[in-house]
Amino acid sequence: MTIVQVELGPRSYPIFIGSGLLADRSMLASQIESRQIMIVSNTTVAPLYIGLVEEALEGRSVHSVILPDGEEFKTLESFEKIISALLEQHFDRSCTLLALGGGVIGDLAGYAAASYQRGVKFVQIPTTLLAQVDSSVGGKTAVNHPLGKNMIGSFHQPTCVIADLATLNTLPQRELRAGLAEIIKYGLIDDPEFFVWLEKHLEDLLLLDKDCLEHAIRQSCQNKANIVATDELESGIRALLNLGHTFGHGLENVLGYGRWLHGEAVACGMSMAADLSTRMGLMHEGDYARVVSLISRAGLPIAPPENVDPMSLENAMKIDKKNRGGRIRLVLLRSIGDAFLCDDYPTTDFRNVLRNSKGAVTN
């Protein structure tokens, strides 16, 4: 087992990374002090793993909320179901919410924990690759609104994250590939050596090579932990973690939540950000080709579907937390491993990227 520490003073917490962690009853029990525990999961994950969690917490007052699976259920209605369950079971302020699932479940449970009685503890047990390397770390919690993704939420750090690599064995190949998008992101932001490693080992990751997976997850979590420790509330450098996300969130909105997985939209968004960076003369064509090649090898899209209306996509991107003064702010690239936040880009180049005049549709 590897432990990555997120250093946030009194809100610091460990990320446990290893295989078979859920089967270790003492592991989970030792990380939760509360008598009252609410497990939040979904209809896909709960049948696979909730039994292990309940066994580890035997003797406590354990209840559960099982939600439908999918991004389209990351709503205020699902949030309300969690809050109602807590109230119906008379949970007090010493309780713990336990998120068992992917990013949607982690965000929902975290937002409920941040809101219930003005804040209670929660633990993240991410069961998708994307959640293990990104959404479970850093304390961002939210639900979607029909007009914008993650526009309703709060910063609320977990007490720990338990990333069991064994849960990836039941992960559909599409979900695995979607998780690779966030891993690639870390190489592009500020870790060019990691990007080179990914170029060499991408196929090993797709084949679920244990050592490669553990390295990729550990490195991703460490990279994110370093940034979050410096800028917990995203007032500066943490915004770089949104590489590809402004394009991606816009795509999720115009396509309809759930049509593309979050990682698929982010992958496409990173390709579009690299495209714009290259058009502006910031990024070398050779680096752009490497970015598109790695994303394509991962089986992820590098351009929007042909039926996406560019103006609708631009309008959706205008609803983004990074925007200031009505200007869409983007994370762009000077090179692989050198990302920066920018709102000073040629409108013509930006709209040409939205029109998909460069690159081929792969999904």
N, C-alpha and C positions, 0 to 999 in steps of 0.2 A: 504494500500500500504506500502511495505517495501522498504527502500533505502539502498543499499550497496555502499559505496564509494571506488573507486579505487584511492589510494593516490599516485600521481605521480607529485607532485609539480604543475607547470603550465599546465601540461597535465592531471590533475586529472579530474575524471568524475563520475557521479552517475549511478548506475544500479537500475532502478525502477522495482519492482516486485509486481504484483497484478493482479487481475481479472477485465476485462472490461476496461483496460487502453486505448485501441484503440478507444473505443466508447466515451471516454472523449475528446471532440474536443479541449478544452483548454489545456489539458495535452501536446499533441504533438506540438501544435502551440507555446506554451511557451518555448519549448526546441530548436526551430530552428529560428534563426534570419535572415537567408538569404532570399533574394527575389527570387532567382533562385534555384529550387530544382529538382533534378533528382531522381526519384524512380527507383530502380533496383529490379526486382522481377522475378518470373518464372510463367510458364503457369498453375501450380497447385495452387499457393498461391494468385496470383493477382486477380482472379475472386472472391475470398473469402473476401479479406481485402483491396484491393487498393482503393475501393470506400470510405471507412472510412478515410483513410489517405488523400485522395484528398479533402474530405469535411472539414477536420480539417485545411487544408492549403489553403482554398478558398481565392482568392484575390492575391495569389502569382503566379509566373510563374512556373508552375509545369508540368514536362514532365516525361515520363517513358520509360524504356527499359525492355521488357518482354522476358526472355530467356527460352529455353527449360529446363525441370526439370531433374536433375540427375548429379551425380559426373562426368560422362563422358563428360559433357559440361563445366567443370571447366578448361578452356583452354585459351590460348592466343587469339584464335579467338573470344571467348566471351568477353574477356577483351577489344579487339579492337572494338567490337560493342558498348560497353559503351563509350569508348573514342570518337568514331565517332559521337554518339548521342550528347555528350557534345559539340563537335565542331560545329555540324550542327545547334544546337540551340543557338550558340554564348554564352555559359556559361562562366562567368568570374571567377576570383580567389576568389570571395566572395561567391560562390555557395556552396551548400551542397548536397552530395549524401546520399540517404536514402536506406538502405538495408532492404528489406521486404521479409523475407524468412528464409531458414535454413542456415547451415554452408557454403554451396557452394556459395549462393548468398552473404552472409556476406563477405566471402573471396574475391570474385570477385569485389564487390562494394568497399571494403576497399582498394584493390590494385589499382583500378582505381582512387580512391580519393588520394592515396599516390602519384600517378604518374602524374595526370592531373595538368598541370602548376606547377609542382614540389610540389604539395600538397594542397588539399582543405579539408574542413570539411566533416565528414560523421557521420551518426547516424545509430545505429543498432536496428532493430526491429525483433528479432529472433522469428520464429514461430514454431520451433521444440524444443523438450526437449533438445536434444544434443546441439543445438546452444544457448539455454538459459543458460545452465549451463557451457558451455565451450567456443565454438568457437567465440561467440560474445564479449567475455571479454578478454582483454589483448593485443589487437592491432596487432595480427598476421594476415597478409593478404598474399594471394598467389594464384597461379594457378599451375596446374599439368603439368608435361612434360611426354611424353611416357616412359621415362627411370626412372622417380622418382616423387613421390608425394610432392607437396608443395616446389619444388626446385627453383621456381621463385617467389619472393615476397618481402615484406618489412614490417617493424614494423611501424604501423600507428594507433594511438589510436583514437577511436571514441570520439565524444563530449558527448554522453550519450548512454545508452542501455535501451530499453523499453521492458521488458519481460511480455507480457500479457498472463496470464495463460489460458484465455478463448480460445486462439488459439489452445491449446492442445486438445480441445474437437473435433476438426476436424482432428486430427493427426491419421493416420493409426496405428494400433496396432504394426506393425513391426517397425515403426519409433519411437514409444514410447519406446519399448524395447531397441532399439539401443541407445537412450538417456540415459537409465539407466546405460549403460557401463561407461560413463564418470562420473556419480554420484558415482558409486562403486569405481572408480579410486581414488577419493578424500579420501575415507575411508582407502584405502590401502596405500596411500602415507604417510600420517601423522596424521590421525584422526581415531584411532581405536574405539572411542566411537561412531562416526558417522557410522562406519561399523556395529557395534552391532545394532544401531538403524535401519539400512537398513535391517538387518536380520529379525528384528521384524516387519517391516512395508512394505516389498517389495510388498506383495499382495495389500495393500492399495494404493500404488503408481500405480500399474497396473490397479486398478479400478478408477483412477483419483480422489482419495480423495483430496479435495481442501486443507485442512490443511496440510496433509502430503506432497503434492506436493510443497506447498509454503515453508515448512520447508526445504525440500530437495534442492530446487533451491536456497534458501537463503544461506544455509550452504555451498553448492558447490561454489556459487559465492564469498562468503566471504573467503573461503579457497583459491580460485584462486587469489582473489584480494590481499590477504596477501602476496602470493608468488610473484606476478607480481610487487607489490610495492617494494619488496626487490631486485628483479632482472628483470628489464623490458626487457632487450635485451638477456636474456637467456645465460648469461655468466657463470652461476653457478647453484644455487638451482632450477631455473625455469625448467631446463632440467628434473627434476623429474616428471613434469606434462606429460612427454612423456611415462610414464609407459604403456607398451603394444603397444606403437605406432610404434616402430621399426619393431617388428614382424608384426603388423597390416598393416603398410604401404607396407611392402613387399608382404603380402598376397593380398592387393588390386591391386598391380601391376601385380602379376603373374596370378591372377584370371581374370583381366580385370576390369578397373574402372567401377563401377556400378553394378557388379554382387553381391557383398556384400556391405551393407551399412557401412559407416565408423565406426559406433559404434559396429557393429557386428565384424569387423576385430579387433578393439581395444579390445573387450571382449576376443576374441580368443588369442590375443597377451598377455593380462594380465595373462590368464591361462598358457600360455607357459612360461612367465617370472617366474610365481610362480613354475612351474614344474622345470625349470632350477635351481631356488633358492633352491628347496628341494633336487634335485640331488646333489648339491654342499654341502649339509649339513648346509646351512645357515638358512633355514626355516623349522620349525617343520612340520611333516606330518599332524598333526591335523589342523594347520593353512592352509596348502595347501588344505585340504579337505573342509574347510569352504569357501575358495575362489572359488573353482570349484562348490561347492553347490550353492552359491549365484548367480554366473553367470548362471548356469544351470536353476535355479528357475526363472530367468529373461527371460528365453527362448532364450538365446544367446549361440553361439558356444564356445566350450572349446578346440577344436582341428581343424586343417585344414581339408578340404575335402581330401579324400583318393587319389584323382588324382593329388594333388599338388606335383610336383617334388622337393625334398628337396634341391638339388643343385641350381635349379632356384630360390627358395625362398632365399637361402643364398646370391646368387648373387644380387638379388633385394635389400636385406637388406644392402648391401655394399654401396648403394647410399643413404646416410642418413646424415642429417646436424650435428648430434652429433658425427659422426665418426672422429677419429683422427689417422693419421699415418697408414691408411689402415686397422685399427682394428675396428670391429663393437662394438660400445659402447651401453650397454643395461642398462635400469633401472631394478634393481633386488630388492628382498625383504629379509630382515632379519626376519621380522615378519609382521603381519597385522598392518599397521601404521608406518612402518619403512622401507622406500625405500632409495636406494642409487644408484649412477651411477657407472658402473663397465665395465672395458674392460679386466679384468684378470679372465677369467673363462676357465674351461677345454673344449677344442675343441670337445672332444668326447661327453661330456654331452650336449653341445650345439647342435651338429648334431643329437644326439639321440632325442632331443626335436623336431627338424625339421622333423625327420622321424616319429613322432607321435607314439612312442612306449609306451607312457603312456597316459591314458585318452581315452575317446570315442568320436567319432564325433557326434555332436548333430544337425548339420545343413548342 
